[in-house]
Amino acid sequence: MEHTSYKLGPVSVTITPTKTAGRYEVRCQEGETVSTFTASEYELTYYRRHMNTKITQAFKAHRESATDSDSNESPKES
């Protein structure tokens, strides 16, 4: 498997080979938020759909928690 890039909605996913045979780095980015992990070729072949679902859910949860924390901040006095 060579270098692969694709979009999951607003999340960009890039898969690149690592120095270890059969292992790949999966880099997910949405704006300033970045997450990376490694996966085997087997996982990428047979569990990609599950992996994509998990990535989408994780970034959605992060967006929602960031929105919640922004709305919970009290206004600063000048």
Secondary structure as UniProt FT lines:
FT   STRAND          4..8
FT   TURN            9..10
FT   STRAND          11..17
FT   TURN            21..22
FT   STRAND          23..30
FT   TURN            31..32
FT   STRAND          33..40
FT   HELIX           41..46
FT   HELIX           48..72
//
